Amino acid sequence: MHQPLLFSSLIWTVSDLTRYLRSLLESDPALQDVWVQGEISNLSQPRSGHVYFTLKDHGAALRCVMWRSEALRLRMTLQDGLAVEAHGTISIYEPGGQYQLYVDWIRARGEGELYLEFLRRKERLEAEGLFDAARKRPVPRLPRRIGVVTSPSGAALRDILSTLQRRLPLVEVVLAPSAVQGEEAVSQLVAALEALNRYQKPDVILLARGGGSMEDLWVFNDERVVRAVAASEAPVISGVGHQTDFTLVDFAADLRAPTPTAAAELATPITLNDLLATVAELQKRLRMAGERAIRERENALRLLESRLRLVSPFHRLQIEQQRLDELTRRLSVAVEEVLKKKKLQVEGLEEHLEALNPLAILSRGYAILLETESGRLITRLHQVRPGMRFRVQLSDGSFEAWAGEKGKEEVPG
């Protein structure tokens, strides 16, 4: 009978051992970046948003957890029985003592091979120059006609038409219907692109569909569709899938949009509101330019009127009239000066004449003798004859007188 040793090896607690095993798993790089394929079973999606399920095959089962933040990025709907490939890290859930896969991405089984084929095609077409940036053409800023290649019954078309109606209702939309999934989709997509370019001549073409798995979008990785996009006369905007989806059409297109709605937005960089704002701004600038032009013409007209007045006969007549008025004023002043001088001269002469006026002399006691018959002035004694009548003129009148006997007195010399 086996007896236990007195001094045995280290005894682990369950927690310590579980923690140690967890550290071993998490320190193995191969287990921290692992793809596991299997069939989903026991799927549980509680209100927390986390996803719990089991991956199983014919020989084993593996518990899996996908946190809410990762589950929101899923492009596929999970269900029991679905064959998938899950990527994540291996660790141990300590409270349950179970190892499990912490999943960060899930794809349908076979997408790995599709992705490798996608890379091979991309490399080959890229080597041909189909994806060169130099061959890509700019999208017109204000298209008049937009071609749309998509399924007539899909949500992508409704989103595109709604967006175009909201942003630029003036644009003409031409639909070239085509299947976007399945065996007939490739030939229909190529025919739709060729028909638009040949008959409708749109300014830009939208190639769009909604999201899906890589298998759903695989027709947009077909070389025939890629070459048709590269050969399009009108620039092509691809809006295939969701933001995280990439197809070879995206690389061949002149512009890639993350969604069909975004493709419609990129096709109408100028909206109706932009046009209305531009028209309003142009009207404002036109009005200001018109007002400025009118002011300039008015100023020029006033300048011409001023120049015309300067050279017009009427202006010269006004100048001459002013000159005449000035000369008249100066003449009037000169005449007044002359009259003043003449008046002073006359006054001087009057004073002089007044001084010489015989009447003035008579007023001082002198008299004038005038011969009555002849009226001659008697200034000498010898002119007087006895008995001669003469008139004696005094300062205030005259009277008749006659001469008596002549006597002579010497006048003092």
ABEGO torsion letter per residue (X at the ends): XBBBBABBBBBBBAAAAAAAAAAAAAABAAAABBBBBEBBBGBBBBAAGBBBBBBBBAABBBBBBBBAAAAAABABBBBBGBBBBBBEBBBBBAAAGBBBBBBABBBBBGAAAAAAAAAAAAAAAAAAGAABAAABBBBBABBABBBBBBBAABAAAAAAAAAAAAABAABBBBBBBBBABEAAAAAAAAAAAAAAAAAAGBABBBBBBBBEBAAAAAAAABAAAAAAAAABABBBBBBBEBAABBBAAAAABABBBABAAAAAAAABABBAAAAAAAAAAAAAAAAAAAAAAAAAAAAAAAAAAAAAAAABAAAAAAAAAAAAAAAAAAAAAAAAAAAAAAAAAAAAAAAAAAAABAAAAAAAGBBBBBBAAAGBBBABAAABBBGBBBBBBBAAEBBBBBBBBBBBBBBBX
